[in-house]
Amino acid sequence: MDTAGKVIKCKAAVAWEPNKPMVIEEIEVAPPQANEVRVKIVATSVCHSDLYHLYEGMHKDGFPVVLGHEAAGIVESVGPGVTEFKPGDKVMPVFLAQCRECDFCKSPKTNQCIKTWTDVRRESLTGVDSRLSCKGKKILLFGGNGTFSEYTVVKQNRLAKIHPDAPLDKVCPLGCGIFTGYGSAVNIAKVEEGSSCAVFGLGAVGLAAVMGCKAAGAKRIIAVDTNPEKFDKAKIFGATDFVNPKDHSKPIEEVLVEMTNGGVDFSLECVGNPAVVESALHSTIQAWGVCVIVGVDQFKKFSARSVDFTTGRSMKGALLGGFKSKDGLTEMVQRYMDKKIMVEEFITHNMGLDQIMEAVDLMQKAKCVRVVLTPSPLKV
């Protein structure tokens, strides 16, 4: 491409400070350096993790920043040492690194990579370095990705090559929410055929968890949410029962235990609320129930007693659904291409990048599942 080796000027949504609206700015994107790839973002979707950083995490060292991490695009150019990608490849960035060389990457026990937290600051969740700048200031990349931009530059260990025929405006939500929810059911909970499951929270992650439970052969999948408008959508992905905690005078865990004659085999908490974590735990059957924490909260604690586990229950945590990030994302896109998973059904709105705050408002009001933004519409 004729832009290789040159600084690219393009538009991006910049969050200059916490708890303030993002602003569409003209930014400069420098050429990729060693082991980096410059990507033209064709489509990117809004995830709650982006809003969490802007409105809840609000770490002082995490701004100014370009948010966004669920995206799909095309390689524009590569830096020295990049052998896995070439200009023109269809790719998707990933939040977790996968170097394939460290002890974590080589172990089947985890999807973590030691380089995840060397390239990205754990406290602020922003990349250590960035090729993006605006008005003379360096602009950080959320999760080392920064996809609310027409172009971004990411490390090659945070980029997955996907099927060359994959529709980029359809597959981008796979990058985090669907990836996380589906994998949490299949890889972490290891839902079994004929089992009963309860999924708490029916955002994109929860709906994907429902889809994962169905794919694993669960016989009964109970969808739990305080917004009954979400139940029709959950049914599409495989939910068999629907429970609104507001409809009951007793704790929701007691309701589920009564519904299932002792508790569900598997529960997945997809909200990120400590009280809901406790409900999810106690909704599982005492003898062998498995509770998976999928939702994230960095600040609040939940309570549990040793007796909650000595009877046979267990609790697990899930990060990106337990998938090895790059390999798993390539695999999930292939599953979509093979019509084995649903993706387009998660997309409720399509907008331009300049409408990003409208998309944020929809998510805050729970009026969407996934909004796909098109900063660089693909011209064929």
C-alpha positions in Angstrom: 0.0 0.0 0.0 1.3 3.5 -0.8 0.9 4.6 2.8 3.5 2.2 4.1 6.3 3.9 5.9 4.4 7.2 6.1 2.5 8.9 8.9 -1.2 8.5 8.3 -3.7 11.2 9.3 -7.1 9.9 10.1 -10.0 10.4 12.5 -10.4 8.7 15.9 -12.6 9.0 18.9 -10.4 10.3 21.7 -11.2 10.1 25.4 -9.2 13.0 26.7 -10.2 12.4 30.4 -12.3 10.1 32.5 -16.0 10.5 32.8 -16.2 12.9 29.8 -17.5 12.2 26.3 -15.2 11.0 23.6 -14.3 13.5 20.9 -13.8 12.9 17.2 -10.3 14.2 16.4 -7.8 14.1 13.6 -4.9 12.0 14.8 -1.5 10.9 13.4 -0.7 7.3 13.2 3.1 6.6 12.8 4.4 3.6 10.9 4.7 0.3 12.9 8.0 -0.4 14.7 9.5 -3.8 15.4 7.0 -6.6 15.8 4.1 -4.2 15.2 1.3 -4.1 12.6 -0.6 -1.1 11.3 -4.2 -2.0 10.7 -7.0 -0.2 8.8 -10.1 -0.7 11.0 -13.1 -1.6 8.9 -15.5 -2.2 11.7 -15.4 -2.0 15.5 -18.1 -2.7 18.1 -18.7 -1.1 21.5 -18.1 -3.4 24.6 -18.9 -2.6 28.2 -15.2 -2.9 29.0 -14.7 0.4 27.0 -17.4 2.1 29.1 -15.9 0.6 32.3 -12.6 2.2 31.6 -14.2 5.6 30.8 -16.8 5.8 33.5 -15.9 3.4 36.3 -12.2 2.4 36.2 -11.1 6.0 35.4 -7.4 5.4 36.2 -5.5 8.6 36.1 -2.7 7.1 33.9 -5.2 5.7 31.4 -5.9 9.0 29.5 -5.9 10.4 26.9 -6.8 7.2 25.2 -8.4 5.6 22.1 -10.8 3.0 23.4 -12.1 0.0 21.5 -10.9 -3.6 21.3 -13.7 -5.5 19.4 -12.7 -4.9 15.8 -11.9 -6.3 12.4 -9.7 -4.8 9.7 -7.0 -5.2 7.1 -3.3 -5.1 7.5 -1.9 -1.8 6.0 1.8 -2.4 6.7 4.1 -4.3 9.0 7.2 -3.5 11.0 10.5 -5.3 11.2 10.4 -8.8 12.6 6.7 -9.4 11.6 6.5 -12.7 9.7 2.9 -13.8 10.5 1.1 -11.0 8.7 1.4 -9.2 5.3 -0.5 -6.2 3.9 -4.0 -7.2 2.8 -4.6 -9.8 5.5 -7.9 -9.7 7.3 -7.2 -9.6 11.0 -8.8 -9.0 14.4 -7.0 -7.5 17.4 -7.2 -9.3 20.8 -7.0 -8.0 24.3 -4.8 -10.8 25.6 -1.4 -11.5 24.0 -0.4 -14.9 22.8 3.4 -15.1 22.1 3.3 -18.9 21.8 6.8 -18.9 23.5 6.3 -18.3 27.2 5.5 -20.9 29.9 1.9 -19.8 30.0 1.4 -20.0 26.3 2.9 -23.5 26.2 0.7 -24.7 29.0 -2.8 -26.1 28.3 -3.9 -25.0 31.8 -4.2 -21.3 31.0 -4.9 -18.8 28.2 -2.7 -16.2 29.9 0.5 -14.9 28.3 3.3 -13.4 30.3 3.7 -10.7 27.6 0.1 -9.5 28.2 1.2 -7.4 31.2 4.6 -6.4 29.8 3.0 -4.6 26.8 0.0 -3.3 28.7 -0.1 -1.7 32.1 -2.2 -3.8 34.4 -3.4 -0.8 36.5 -4.5 1.4 33.6 -5.2 -1.3 31.0 -3.4 0.8 28.4 -0.5 0.0 26.1 3.0 0.8 27.3 3.8 2.5 24.0 1.7 4.0 21.2 2.1 5.2 17.6 -1.0 7.4 17.9 -0.8 11.1 18.6 -3.0 14.2 18.6 -2.3 17.8 19.0 1.3 17.0 20.0 0.2 14.5 22.7 0.7 10.7 22.7 -2.6 8.9 22.7 -2.8 5.6 24.6 -4.3 2.4 23.3 -6.9 0.7 25.4 -5.8 -2.9 25.9 -3.0 -2.3 23.4 -5.7 -2.2 20.7 -7.4 1.3 20.4 -9.8 0.4 17.6 -12.1 3.5 17.8 -10.0 4.9 15.0 -9.6 4.5 11.2 -6.1 3.1 11.8 -4.3 1.7 14.8 -0.9 0.0 15.4 -0.8 -3.2 17.5 1.7 -5.8 18.5 1.7 -8.9 16.4 1.1 -11.0 19.5 -2.2 -9.3 19.9 -3.5 -9.8 16.4 -5.3 -12.8 14.9 -5.4 -13.7 11.2 -9.0 -14.7 10.2 -10.7 -16.3 7.2 -10.1 -14.3 4.0 -13.8 -14.3 3.2 -15.0 -13.3 6.6 -17.4 -10.2 6.5 -15.5 -7.8 8.8 -18.6 -5.8 9.7 -20.2 -9.0 11.0 -17.4 -10.8 12.8 -16.0 -7.9 14.9 -18.2 -8.6 18.0 -16.4 -11.9 18.3 -13.3 -10.2 19.5 -14.4 -10.0 23.2 -18.0 -10.3 24.3 -19.1 -13.4 22.3 -15.6 -14.9 22.7 -15.8 -14.5 26.4 -19.3 -15.7 27.1 -19.3 -18.7 24.7 -15.9 -19.9 25.9 -16.8 -19.5 29.6 -19.6 -22.0 29.1 -17.6 -24.4 26.9 -14.0 -24.1 28.1 -14.3 -23.0 31.7 -17.5 -24.3 33.1 -17.3 -27.3 30.7 -21.0 -27.6 30.6 -22.2 -31.2 30.1 -24.8 -32.7 27.9 -28.2 -33.0 29.6 -27.2 -30.6 32.4 -29.0 -27.5 33.8 -27.5 -24.1 33.7 -28.3 -20.6 34.9 -26.9 -17.5 33.2 -27.0 -14.2 35.1 -27.1 -11.1 33.0 -28.2 -11.0 29.3 -25.9 -8.6 27.7 -23.7 -9.8 24.8 -21.5 -11.9 27.2 -24.5 -13.5 28.9 -26.3 -14.2 25.6 -23.1 -15.8 24.3 -22.9 -17.9 27.4 -26.4 -19.1 26.7 -25.3 -20.0 23.2 -22.3 -21.9 24.6 -24.5 -23.8 27.1 -26.8 -24.9 24.2 -23.8 -25.9 22.1 -22.5 -28.0 24.9 -25.8 -29.9 25.1 -27.4 -28.4 28.2 -31.0 -29.6 28.6 -32.2 -26.6 30.7 -30.8 -23.1 30.4 -32.3 -20.5 32.8 -31.8 -16.9 31.7 -31.8 -14.4 34.6 -32.1 -10.7 34.2 -34.1 -7.8 35.6 -35.0 -6.6 32.1 -37.7 -8.8 30.7 -37.2 -7.2 27.3 -34.1 -9.3 26.9 -35.8 -12.7 27.2 -36.9 -12.9 23.6 -33.3 -12.5 22.5 -32.1 -15.1 25.0 -34.6 -17.6 23.5 -33.0 -17.2 20.1 -29.7 -18.3 21.6 -31.1 -21.3 23.4 -32.6 -20.2 26.8 -35.4 -22.5 27.9 -36.6 -20.6 31.0 -36.6 -16.9 32.0 -36.5 -15.5 35.5 -36.8 -11.8 36.5 -35.6 -11.4 40.2 -38.0 -8.4 40.5 -40.9 -10.8 40.1 -40.1 -12.7 43.3 -40.1 -11.8 47.0 -37.4 -14.4 47.9 -33.7 -14.3 46.9 -33.2 -15.4 43.3 -31.0 -18.3 44.3 -33.8 -19.8 46.3 -36.1 -19.5 43.3 -33.6 -21.3 41.1 -33.0 -24.0 43.7 -36.7 -24.7 43.9 -37.1 -24.6 40.1 -34.4 -27.3 39.7 -35.0 -29.4 42.7 -31.7 -28.6 44.5 -29.8 -26.2 42.2 -28.4 -26.0 38.7 -25.3 -27.9 37.6 -23.6 -24.8 36.2 -24.1 -21.1 36.8 -22.4 -18.2 34.9 -22.3 -14.7 36.4 -22.0 -12.3 33.5 -22.8 -9.0 35.2 -19.7 -8.1 37.3 -21.7 -7.5 40.5 -20.6 -9.1 43.8 -24.1 -9.7 45.0 -24.9 -11.5 41.8 -21.8 -13.6 42.2 -23.1 -14.7 45.5 -26.5 -15.5 44.1 -24.9 -17.4 41.2 -22.9 -19.5 43.6 -25.8 -20.4 45.8 -28.0 -21.3 42.9 -25.8 -24.3 42.1 -26.4 -27.7 43.5 -24.3 -28.3 46.6 -22.9 -31.6 45.7 -21.2 -30.8 42.3 -22.3 -27.3 41.2 -19.9 -25.2 39.2 -20.1 -21.4 39.3 -18.1 -19.4 36.8 -17.3 -15.7 37.4 -17.3 -14.0 34.0 -18.2 -10.4 34.8 -15.5 -8.1 36.0 -15.4 -5.7 39.0 -12.0 -4.4 40.2 -13.2 -2.7 43.4 -15.8 -4.6 45.3 -15.6 -7.9 47.2 -18.1 -10.8 47.5 -18.5 -13.1 50.4 -18.4 -16.9 50.6 -17.9 -19.4 53.4 -15.8 -22.6 53.4 -19.0 -24.7 53.9 -20.2 -23.3 50.5 -17.4 -25.4 48.9 -16.7 -28.4 51.2 -19.9 -30.0 50.1 -18.6 -30.3 46.5 -19.3 -27.0 44.9 -16.5 -25.2 43.0 -16.0 -21.7 41.6 -13.9 -20.6 38.7 -12.9 -17.4 37.0 -13.0 -16.8 33.2 -10.9 -14.4 31.2 -11.7 -14.2 27.5 -13.5 -17.5 27.8 -10.4 -19.6 28.4 -9.4 -19.4 24.7 -5.8 -19.0 23.7 -6.5 -15.6 22.3 -5.1 -15.5 18.7 -5.7 -19.2 18.0 -9.2 -19.1 19.6 -10.3 -16.1 17.7 -9.3 -17.6 14.4 -11.2 -20.7 15.4 -14.3 -18.8 16.4 -14.4 -16.9 13.1 -14.1 -20.3 11.3 -17.0 -21.6 13.4 -19.1 -18.6 12.2 -18.1 -19.2 8.6 -19.2 -22.9 9.0 -22.5 -21.7 10.5 -21.8 -23.4 13.8 -22.3 -20.2 15.9 -24.5 -17.1 15.6 -22.8 -13.7 15.4 -25.0 -11.4 13.4 -27.9 -12.0 15.8 -25.9 -10.0 18.4 -25.7 -6.9 16.2 -28.7 -4.6 16.9 -27.3 -1.3 15.5 -24.9 -0.1 12.8 -23.5 3.5 13.0 -20.6 5.6 11.9 -17.7 6.4 14.1 -18.9 9.9 14.6 -22.0 8.5 16.3 -20.0 6.8 19.0 -21.6 8.7 21.9 -25.0 7.6 20.6 -23.8 4.1 20.8 -22.5 4.6 24.3 -25.9 6.0 25.3 -27.6 2.9 23.9 -25.4 0.6 25.9 -25.8 2.6 29.1 -29.5 2.4 28.7 -29.4 -1.3 27.8 -31.1 -0.6 24.5 -28.6 -2.6 22.4 -26.6 -5.8 22.4 -23.8 -4.8 20.1 -23.4 -1.5 18.1 -21.1 -1.9 15.1 -19.2 1.3 14.1 -17.7 1.6 10.7 -14.8 4.1 10.8 -13.4 2.9 7.4 -16.2 1.3 5.3 -14.6 -1.4 3.1 -14.6 -0.5 -0.6 -14.4 -3.4 -2.9 
